[in-house]
Amino acid sequence: MPTIDADSHFMEPFDLFEHYTESAFRDRCMRIERDAGTGQLAMMVDRKPMQILDIEATLGALVGYGQKETGRDLSSFESYTKENPQWQDMAKRVEFLDQEGFDKQIIYPSLGLIWEGGTEDPELVSALCRAYNTWACELTSDYPDRLYPAAHISLRDVKLALEEVERVVTLGARTLFVAAMPIDGKSLGHDDFDPIWAAAEANDMAISLHLAAHPKYTGHQYFEDRDPGFMFVTMNVIQDPRMALTTMVYDGVFDRFPELRVGTIEAMAGWVGEWIERLSYRFGYMQKTSRMKRHPREYYDQNIWVCGDPEEKMFPLVVQFMGDEKFFFGSDYPHAEGFVHPVESTRKLLSTLPADSVDRIMHRNAQDFFRL
């Protein structure tokens, strides 16, 4: 049976943006440099080092697929180096798909999950998105029916975002990766962003709300006095796609754009049952404090999809509660958080569900969402 991996990642080469960013922005582009004196790596954007978690550990986590299963932890993951080009070898990636039983794969950035949250200049951010999208589409061009890069679109400048949406449509992109984070303190349902949602709807493009690193992640207020460490940050950024989606529902995006498709990516699935119950309960007597015109379940049934994890014990239970039409799954390859043998693990996880439900989650729902 065909199977779709709805959440995987590139590991971008460190010098990608030095080669692909337009000359006007090249000296300010994202790059990873090693200090000649200390040997320490730094992620540079706009000529300044980004204040992020330990970059060596972060890079190790981004390519540590399968290492936690061997007993390694964050302190001992093998790091990716600039001299190791294996992560850009798409023939090897297709071998991984064949080995694991995937027919098609959606691919998001890795470094792109980090740099956008620390880069506020809209023109620079847009230039880096353009560079990444060009590179990603070129890299996968030999496998147009297997590998599908999600186009990185920033909301920081609506006009530039619209131009990039139109461009990536011509490049064959099927989904737009939007970082799940507030922009200038605005809900993703703010009217300012309506032209982007309108363009996605008009071009039949799915919106993928993927977690991203940013300083105002859910729960950051509790550790403003110190760095909470990798575990706390990663536990909490996973909630951001859910929050971003909630703002879109709350502010009536799906009333204005009834054909828009939005999915939460790398945010698990178990939350959906509690979310729809809580939202529905409050809608019953607080509707007028929101911009919602219809019952929340209607938006879910028509506009919302959810990516679950192959080892998430709540997954089959929430499918039983919510129905099987809106869930799919992903491997998170090659991140350390990813799941080894994802197809086998997901089939085992969902084995208590009817065969047709499993087929939907493994293939048909992602096919419908991404229009593959």
C-alpha positions as CSV (number, residue, x, y, z in Angstrom):
1,M,0.0,0.0,0.0
2,P,1.4,3.5,-0.9
3,T,2.6,5.4,2.2
4,I,3.4,9.1,2.6
5,D,5.9,10.6,5.0
6,A,4.4,14.0,5.8
7,D,7.2,15.3,8.0
8,S,10.9,15.0,7.2
9,H,13.7,17.4,6.9
10,F,16.7,18.5,4.8
11,M,19.9,19.2,6.5
12,E,21.0,22.3,4.6
13,P,24.7,22.7,3.8
14,F,26.3,25.4,5.9
15,D,27.1,27.5,2.9
16,L,23.8,27.2,1.1
17,F,22.9,30.9,1.6
18,E,26.3,32.1,0.5
19,H,25.7,30.5,-2.8
20,Y,22.0,31.1,-3.3
21,T,21.2,34.4,-1.7
22,E,20.9,37.4,-4.1
23,S,24.0,39.6,-4.1
24,A,22.3,42.5,-2.4
25,F,21.8,40.4,0.7
26,R,24.7,37.9,0.5
27,D,27.0,39.5,3.1
28,R,24.1,39.5,5.6
29,C,22.9,35.9,4.9
30,M,22.7,33.1,7.3
31,R,26.0,31.2,7.7
32,I,27.6,28.9,10.2
33,E,31.2,29.8,11.0
34,R,33.8,28.4,13.3
35,D,35.8,30.8,15.4
36,A,39.5,30.6,14.4
37,G,40.7,30.9,17.9
38,T,38.2,28.9,20.0
39,G,37.0,26.5,17.4
40,Q,33.4,27.1,18.5
41,L,30.6,27.2,15.9
42,A,28.3,30.2,15.6
43,M,25.2,30.7,13.5
44,M,25.4,34.1,11.9
45,V,22.6,36.2,10.5
46,D,22.9,39.8,9.4
47,R,26.5,39.7,10.5
48,K,25.6,38.9,14.1
49,P,25.7,35.6,16.0
50,M,22.3,34.2,16.9
51,Q,21.6,33.7,20.5
52,I,20.5,30.0,20.4
53,L,21.1,26.9,22.4
54,D,24.4,25.1,22.1
55,I,24.9,25.0,18.3
56,E,27.0,21.8,18.4
57,A,24.3,20.0,20.3
58,T,21.6,21.5,18.1
59,L,23.3,20.4,14.9
60,G,23.9,16.9,16.4
61,A,20.1,16.7,17.2
62,L,19.2,17.8,13.7
63,V,21.0,14.8,12.1
64,G,21.0,12.3,15.0
65,Y,18.4,10.0,13.5
66,G,18.5,6.6,15.2
67,Q,21.2,7.6,17.7
68,K,19.1,7.8,20.8
69,E,18.0,4.2,20.0
70,T,21.6,3.2,20.5
71,G,21.9,4.7,23.9
72,R,23.4,8.1,22.9
73,D,22.0,11.3,24.3
74,L,22.2,15.0,23.3
75,S,25.7,15.3,24.7
76,S,27.1,12.5,22.6
77,F,25.2,12.7,19.2
78,E,27.6,12.8,16.3
79,S,27.5,16.3,14.8
80,Y,27.0,17.1,11.1
81,T,30.0,18.8,9.6
82,K,30.3,21.0,6.5
83,E,32.6,18.3,5.0
84,N,29.9,15.6,5.1
85,P,27.6,16.0,2.1
86,Q,25.5,12.9,2.6
87,W,22.5,14.8,3.7
88,Q,22.2,16.5,0.3
89,D,22.4,13.1,-1.5
90,M,18.8,12.7,-2.7
91,A,19.5,9.3,-4.2
92,K,20.4,8.1,-0.7
93,R,17.2,9.7,0.6
94,V,15.1,7.8,-1.9
95,E,16.9,4.6,-0.8
96,F,15.7,5.4,2.7
97,L,12.2,5.8,1.4
98,D,12.4,2.4,-0.4
99,Q,13.9,0.7,2.6
100,E,11.2,2.0,5.0
101,G,8.3,1.6,2.6
102,F,7.5,5.2,1.8
103,D,6.2,6.2,-1.6
104,K,6.5,10.0,-1.2
105,Q,8.0,12.4,1.3
106,I,7.4,16.0,2.3
107,I,10.6,17.8,3.3
108,Y,10.9,20.8,5.5
109,P,14.1,22.7,6.4
110,S,16.2,22.2,9.5
111,L,18.3,25.3,9.7
112,G,15.2,27.2,8.5
113,L,13.5,26.2,11.7
114,I,16.1,28.1,13.6
115,W,17.2,31.2,11.8
116,E,13.8,32.8,10.9
117,G,12.8,33.2,14.6
118,G,15.9,35.3,15.2
119,T,15.8,37.4,12.1
120,E,13.5,40.4,12.1
121,D,14.4,42.3,8.9
122,P,11.5,41.4,6.5
123,E,13.6,41.9,3.3
124,L,16.5,39.8,4.6
125,V,14.1,37.0,5.8
126,S,12.3,37.0,2.4
127,A,15.6,36.8,0.5
128,L,16.7,33.8,2.6
129,C,13.4,32.1,2.0
130,R,13.8,32.6,-1.8
131,A,17.4,31.2,-1.6
132,Y,16.3,28.2,0.3
133,N,13.3,27.5,-1.9
134,T,15.4,27.7,-5.1
135,W,18.0,25.3,-3.6
136,A,15.4,22.8,-2.3
137,C,13.5,22.6,-5.6
138,E,16.8,22.2,-7.5
139,L,18.0,19.5,-5.2
140,T,14.9,17.4,-5.5
141,S,14.3,17.9,-9.2
142,D,15.5,14.4,-10.2
143,Y,12.7,12.9,-8.1
144,P,9.6,15.0,-8.8
145,D,7.2,12.2,-7.9
146,R,8.9,11.1,-4.7
147,L,10.4,14.2,-3.0
148,Y,8.3,17.3,-2.3
149,P,10.0,20.2,-0.6
150,A,7.7,22.5,1.5
151,A,8.3,26.1,0.3
152,H,9.4,28.4,3.2
153,I,7.2,31.5,3.3
154,S,7.7,34.2,6.0
155,L,4.8,36.3,7.1
156,R,7.0,39.3,8.0
157,D,6.3,41.1,4.7
158,V,3.0,40.2,3.0
159,K,3.9,41.7,-0.4
160,L,7.1,39.8,-0.6
161,A,5.4,36.6,0.7
162,L,2.8,36.9,-2.1
163,E,5.5,37.2,-4.7
164,E,7.2,34.1,-3.4
165,V,4.0,32.1,-3.2
166,E,3.4,32.8,-6.9
167,R,7.0,31.9,-7.7
168,V,7.0,28.6,-5.8
169,V,3.8,27.6,-7.5
170,T,5.6,27.7,-10.8
171,L,8.4,25.6,-9.2
172,G,5.9,22.9,-8.4
173,A,5.6,23.3,-4.6
174,R,2.5,21.7,-3.0
175,T,2.7,23.2,0.5
176,L,3.8,26.3,2.2
177,F,5.9,26.0,5.4
178,V,4.8,28.8,7.8
179,A,6.7,28.9,11.0
180,A,4.3,28.6,14.0
181,M,5.1,31.8,15.8
182,P,3.6,35.2,16.2
183,I,4.8,38.0,13.9
184,D,4.9,41.4,15.6
185,G,2.6,40.1,18.3
186,K,-0.2,39.3,15.7
187,S,-2.5,36.3,15.6
188,L,-2.1,34.3,12.4
189,G,-5.8,35.1,11.9
190,H,-5.0,38.9,11.7
191,D,-6.5,40.5,8.7
192,D,-3.0,41.7,7.6
193,F,-2.2,38.1,6.6
194,D,-5.4,37.5,4.6
195,P,-3.7,38.1,1.2
196,I,-1.3,35.2,1.9
197,W,-4.2,32.8,2.9
198,A,-6.1,34.0,-0.2
199,A,-3.2,33.2,-2.5
200,A,-2.8,29.8,-0.9
201,E,-6.5,29.1,-1.4
202,A,-6.5,30.3,-5.0
203,N,-3.5,28.2,-5.8
204,D,-4.8,25.1,-4.0
205,M,-1.7,25.2,-1.7
206,A,-1.8,23.6,1.7
207,I,-0.4,25.6,4.7
208,S,1.9,23.5,7.0
209,L,2.3,25.1,10.4
210,H,5.6,23.6,11.6
211,L,7.2,24.3,14.9
212,A,10.2,26.7,14.8
213,A,12.6,28.1,17.3
214,H,11.8,31.6,18.4
215,P,12.3,33.6,21.6
216,K,8.5,33.9,22.5
217,Y,7.8,30.2,22.3
218,T,4.9,28.9,24.4
219,G,6.1,28.8,28.0
220,H,9.2,31.1,27.6
221,Q,7.9,33.4,30.3
222,Y,8.8,30.9,33.0
223,F,12.6,31.0,32.2
224,E,13.3,34.6,31.4
225,D,16.0,34.6,34.2
226,R,18.0,31.8,32.6
227,D,18.4,29.4,29.7
228,P,16.0,26.5,30.5
229,G,17.9,24.0,28.3
230,F,17.1,22.0,25.2
231,M,14.5,19.7,26.8
232,F,12.2,22.5,28.0
233,V,12.4,24.4,24.8
234,T,11.7,21.4,22.6
235,M,8.8,20.2,24.8
236,N,7.1,23.6,24.5
237,V,7.7,24.7,20.9
238,I,5.7,21.6,19.9
239,Q,2.7,23.4,21.3
240,D,3.2,26.4,19.0
241,P,1.5,24.9,15.9
242,R,-1.6,24.2,18.0
243,M,-1.6,27.8,19.2
244,A,-1.1,29.2,15.8
245,L,-4.0,27.1,14.4
246,T,-6.2,28.2,17.3
247,T,-5.6,31.8,16.4
248,M,-6.7,31.1,12.8
249,V,-9.9,29.4,14.0
250,Y,-10.6,32.0,16.6
251,D,-10.1,35.0,14.2
252,G,-12.3,33.5,11.5
253,V,-9.8,32.7,8.8
254,F,-11.8,29.7,7.6
255,D,-14.9,31.8,7.3
256,R,-13.1,34.1,5.0
257,F,-11.3,31.3,3.2
258,P,-13.5,28.3,3.3
259,E,-11.3,26.2,1.0
260,L,-8.1,26.8,2.8
261,R,-6.3,23.7,4.1
262,V,-4.1,24.0,7.2
263,G,-2.1,21.3,8.9
264,T,-0.2,21.1,12.2
265,I,3.2,19.5,11.6
266,E,5.4,17.9,14.3
267,A,2.9,18.8,17.0
268,M,1.6,15.3,17.7
269,A,-2.1,14.3,17.6
270,G,-3.3,13.5,21.1
271,W,-4.2,17.1,21.9
272,V,-6.9,17.3,19.2
273,G,-9.7,15.7,21.3
274,E,-9.2,17.9,24.3
275,W,-8.8,21.0,22.0
276,I,-12.0,20.4,20.1
277,E,-14.0,19.7,23.3
278,R,-12.6,22.8,25.0
279,L,-13.1,25.1,22.0
280,S,-16.6,23.7,21.4
281,Y,-17.7,24.2,25.0
282,R,-16.6,27.8,25.2
283,F,-18.0,28.5,21.7
284,G,-21.4,27.6,23.1
285,Y,-21.6,30.6,25.4
286,M,-18.6,32.9,24.4
287,Q,-18.9,32.9,20.6
288,K,-19.4,36.6,20.4
289,T,-16.0,37.3,21.9
290,S,-14.4,35.6,18.9
291,R,-14.8,36.1,15.1
292,M,-16.0,32.5,14.6
293,K,-19.2,32.1,12.7
294,R,-19.5,28.4,12.8
295,H,-19.1,25.6,15.3
296,P,-15.4,24.6,15.7
297,R,-16.0,21.1,14.6
298,E,-17.1,22.4,11.2
299,Y,-13.7,24.1,10.7
300,Y,-11.9,20.9,11.7
301,D,-14.0,18.7,9.4
302,Q,-13.4,21.0,6.4
303,N,-10.1,22.8,6.8
304,I,-7.8,21.2,9.3
305,W,-5.4,18.2,9.2
306,V,-3.0,16.9,11.9
307,C,0.3,15.1,11.7
308,G,0.8,12.4,14.4
309,D,3.8,10.5,15.6
310,P,4.6,6.8,14.9
311,E,5.1,6.1,18.7
312,E,2.4,8.3,20.1
313,K,0.2,6.1,22.2
314,M,-2.7,8.6,22.2
315,F,-2.8,8.5,18.4
316,P,-5.2,5.6,17.8
317,L,-7.4,6.8,20.7
318,V,-7.8,10.2,19.3
319,V,-8.6,8.7,15.9
320,Q,-11.4,6.7,17.5
321,F,-12.7,9.9,19.1
322,M,-12.4,12.3,16.2
323,G,-12.6,10.0,13.2
324,D,-9.9,8.9,10.7
325,E,-10.3,11.5,7.9
326,K,-7.9,14.2,9.0
327,F,-4.8,12.5,10.4
328,F,-1.5,11.5,8.7
329,F,2.0,10.8,10.1
330,G,5.7,11.6,9.6
331,S,9.1,10.2,10.4
332,D,10.9,13.5,11.3
333,Y,14.0,12.0,9.5
334,P,16.9,12.8,10.0
335,H,16.3,14.5,13.3
336,A,17.2,12.8,16.6
337,E,13.6,13.2,17.7
338,G,12.6,11.2,14.6
339,F,11.3,7.6,14.6
340,V,13.2,4.7,13.3
341,H,11.2,2.2,11.1
342,P,8.3,4.7,11.0
343,V,6.1,2.8,8.6
344,E,6.4,-0.4,10.6
345,S,6.0,1.5,13.9
346,T,2.9,3.3,12.7
347,R,1.2,0.2,11.4
348,K,1.8,-1.5,14.8
349,L,0.6,1.5,16.7
350,L,-2.6,1.7,14.6
351,S,-3.2,-2.0,14.4
352,T,-6.4,-1.8,16.6
353,L,-8.1,0.4,14.0
354,P,-10.0,-0.9,10.9
355,A,-7.8,-1.5,7.9
356,D,-9.5,1.3,5.9
357,S,-8.7,3.8,8.7
358,V,-5.0,2.7,8.6
359,D,-5.0,3.2,4.9
360,R,-6.3,6.7,5.3
361,I,-3.7,7.7,7.8
362,M,-0.8,6.1,6.0
363,H,-1.7,7.5,2.6
364,R,-5.0,9.0,1.6
365,N,-5.3,11.8,4.1
366,A,-1.8,13.2,3.3
367,Q,-2.6,12.8,-0.4
368,D,-5.7,14.9,0.0
369,F,-4.0,17.5,2.1
370,F,-0.9,18.0,-0.1
371,R,-2.6,17.2,-3.4
372,L,-0.1,14.6,-4.3
